[in-house]
Structures are given as C-alpha cells and as structure tokens.
C-alpha cells in the first residue's frame, strides 16, 4: 500500500477533476462543489498535482505520458462541451487547466532531478580517491 500511495492519490485527483465535468449544473452534488469548480486557482492547483505526481514519482516514460492523457481528455471535453452548448462558466477554466498542466510537468521534473541529485550525493565518498592523504 505504501509503494502505491502516489498512484492512489493520483487516481483520486483524476476523479475529482472529471466529476464536475459530468455532473449537470442543477445536481445537488454539483451545487456543493460549484465554488471549487468555478475557481481558476482550484483548477490550476488540481492540474499541477495531477501532472506533477506521475512525472516525479513514476519511473517508466510510457506510463508518465499515459498519465497525462486524462488531463488532456478533460480539457478536450470542456472545450467540446463549450462549443456544443454555448459558452458557460466551466470553459473559462481551460487556460488555468493548461497552465496547471505545464506547471505540474515542470514541478515534477524538478522534483525528479532533486531526488536523483540527492542519491548521487549519498553515493560519493567523503574524500576523493585522487586526493587521499597517505
């Protein structure tokens, strides 16, 4: 369970991103989360989290690329829904979603680089071999 905690967190965040997209506006559940769904900052932070987790924690590149698919589907769904039914509040968050996705990828790459540099520092001996005192 502890090894897969980031995967479970990522799945929970993906569901949280998709849930408001599929709920009708007059639904009681949507009324509870409407304040968060209309917030550009909430969208930005959700997409940063969903993009940063796989980039920072997962090792295989195909899995990382596959993990970005739900975010792109969500953005495409919001854009297509806006064109089909006319402009409404949800389509205004697409910019925040795309910037959050880009920021999440950059954050994940930075976290991965920091983690790798931390490992390489632990593997280096305290005294270099060519400067050893005899």
C-alpha positions, 0 to 999 in steps of 0.5 A, spaced: 500 500 500 505 504 501 509 503 494 502 505 491 500 511 495 502 516 489 498 512 484 492 512 489 492 519 490 493 520 483 487 516 481 483 520 486 485 527 483 483 524 476 476 523 479 475 529 482 477 533 476 472 529 471 466 529 476 464 536 475 465 535 468 459 530 468 455 532 473 449 537 470 449 544 473 442 543 477 445 536 481 445 537 488 452 534 488 454 539 483 451 545 487 456 543 493 462 543 489 460 549 484 465 554 488 471 549 487 469 548 480 468 555 478 475 557 481 481 558 476 486 557 482 482 550 484 483 548 477 490 550 476 492 547 483 488 540 481 492 540 474 499 541 477 498 535 482 495 531 477 501 532 472 506 533 477 505 526 481 506 521 475 512 525 472 516 525 479 514 519 482 513 514 476 519 511 473 517 508 466 516 514 460 510 510 457 506 510 463 508 518 465 505 520 458 499 515 459 498 519 465 497 525 462 492 523 457 486 524 462 488 531 463 488 532 456 481 528 455 478 533 460 480 539 457 478 536 450 471 535 453 470 542 456 472 545 450 467 540 446 462 541 451 463 549 450 462 549 443 456 544 443 452 548 448 454 555 448 459 558 452 458 557 460 462 558 466 466 551 466 470 553 459 473 559 462 477 554 466 481 551 460 487 556 460 488 555 468 487 547 466 493 548 461 497 552 465 496 547 471 498 542 466 505 545 464 506 547 471 505 540 474 510 537 468 515 542 470 514 541 478 515 534 477 521 534 473 524 538 478 522 534 483 525 528 479 532 531 478 532 533 486 531 526 488 536 523 483 541 529 485 540 527 492 542 519 491 548 521 487 550 525 493 549 519 498 553 515 493 560 519 493 565 518 498 567 523 503 574 524 500 576 523 493 580 517 491 585 522 487 586 526 493 587 521 499 592 523 504 597 517 505 
